[in-house]
Amino acid sequence: MKLYSTLTRKGQTTVPKEVRDLLRLSPRQKLAFVVEEGQVRIEPATGSIRDLLASIGSPAAKTKPGMSISQMRKVYKAKRLRAWRTKQG
């Protein structure tokens, strides 16, 4: 099977639906481009749960391994407070 996609001026392209279905890709999922011997292979990127949380903009991505729930809450509250202060000007 050979499928085509067009590259935009910004370097973006759409992954054909058949490929998305085959790889079970979902919106905003990261992809890995594996280059070997002049060939490029696209596959779903694998990473840590922290990478996954960062990809969806979760504040939990800013936490450190081994942090307690209480410490994670403090990080989240501090981030919300900074955002609120920024809006207040």
C-alpha positions as CSV (number, residue, x, y, z in Angstrom):
1,M,0.0,0.0,0.0
2,K,1.3,3.4,-0.9
3,L,-0.4,6.5,0.6
4,Y,0.3,10.2,0.0
5,S,0.2,13.4,2.0
6,T,1.2,17.0,1.2
7,L,3.8,18.9,3.2
8,T,2.7,22.5,4.1
9,R,4.9,25.6,4.1
10,K,5.2,25.1,7.9
11,G,6.5,21.6,7.5
12,Q,3.3,20.0,8.6
13,T,1.4,17.1,7.1
14,T,-1.6,15.0,7.8
15,V,-1.1,11.3,8.6
16,P,-3.6,9.4,6.3
17,K,-6.5,7.9,8.1
18,E,-5.5,4.4,7.1
19,V,-2.1,4.9,8.8
20,R,-3.7,6.5,11.9
21,D,-6.0,3.5,12.2
22,L,-3.3,1.0,11.6
23,L,-1.0,2.6,14.3
24,R,-4.0,3.3,16.6
25,L,-3.0,6.9,16.8
26,S,-5.0,9.5,18.6
27,P,-5.0,13.3,18.4
28,R,-2.0,15.0,19.9
29,Q,-0.1,11.7,20.2
30,K,3.6,12.0,19.6
31,L,5.2,10.2,16.7
32,A,8.8,8.9,16.4
33,F,10.6,9.2,13.0
34,V,13.1,6.4,12.9
35,V,15.8,7.0,10.2
36,E,17.8,3.9,9.2
37,E,19.8,3.3,6.0
38,G,18.2,6.1,4.1
39,Q,14.6,5.0,5.0
40,V,12.2,6.7,7.4
41,R,9.8,4.7,9.6
42,I,7.0,6.4,11.5
43,E,5.8,4.8,14.7
44,P,4.0,5.8,17.9
45,A,6.5,7.4,20.3
46,T,6.9,5.6,23.5
47,G,7.9,7.4,26.7
48,S,7.2,7.8,30.3
49,I,3.9,8.7,31.9
50,R,5.5,12.1,32.5
51,D,6.0,12.5,28.8
52,L,2.4,11.6,28.2
53,L,1.2,14.1,30.8
54,A,3.4,16.8,29.3
55,S,1.9,16.2,25.9
56,I,-1.5,17.0,27.2
57,G,-0.4,20.0,29.2
58,S,-0.9,18.4,32.6
59,P,0.6,20.2,35.7
60,A,1.5,16.7,37.0
61,A,4.2,16.6,34.4
62,K,6.1,19.2,36.4
63,T,6.3,16.9,39.4
64,K,9.3,14.8,40.4
65,P,9.5,11.1,40.9
66,G,8.8,10.2,44.5
67,M,6.8,13.3,45.3
68,S,3.9,12.8,47.6
69,I,0.3,13.8,46.6
70,S,0.6,16.7,49.0
71,Q,3.7,18.0,47.3
72,M,2.1,17.5,43.8
73,R,-0.9,19.6,45.0
74,K,1.5,22.4,46.1
75,V,3.2,22.4,42.7
76,Y,-0.2,22.6,41.0
77,K,-1.5,25.3,43.3
78,A,1.6,27.4,42.8
79,K,1.2,27.1,39.0
80,R,-2.4,28.2,39.2
81,L,-1.5,31.2,41.5
82,R,1.2,32.3,39.0
83,A,-1.3,32.1,36.2
84,W,-3.8,34.1,38.1
85,R,-1.2,36.8,39.1
86,T,-0.2,37.1,35.4
87,K,-3.8,37.7,34.4
88,Q,-4.2,40.3,37.1
89,G,-1.2,42.2,35.6
